[in-house]
Amino acid sequence: MERREESRQRYANTSSEEARARGWDALRNGELLDVAEAAGFDVFVTTDRNIPYQQNLTGRQIAVVVLSNGRWRLIKERLAEIAAAVVAAPRGDYIEVDIPVG
């Protein structure tokens, strides 16, 4: 079974961090997008499917990739699709990646 760190290494041309690792786990979505953008992140990956409706991304320098499911065992099967979405995600907009349950 591939672990999260192994998956990160597999996509070595990109880097990723969990919000928790930066002490951002208590921030709400708008604040989290603000600090991630200020820290120079290009893309924010989340399982919060409400972000496109709650946050106005127009004019932002960060893109958002929304995963439809947060279960790691399902996410790891879609890493190539997620990586493609991260690369394709336009600044100030979002892309949704469907993570089927079964």
Protein Blocks (a to p, Z undefined) as FASTA:
>chain_A
ZZfklmmmmmmmbccddfklnopmmpcfklmmmmmmmnopabdcdfbfklmmmpcfehpa
bdcdddfbfcfklmmmmmmmmmmmmmmpcghiacdddddfZZ
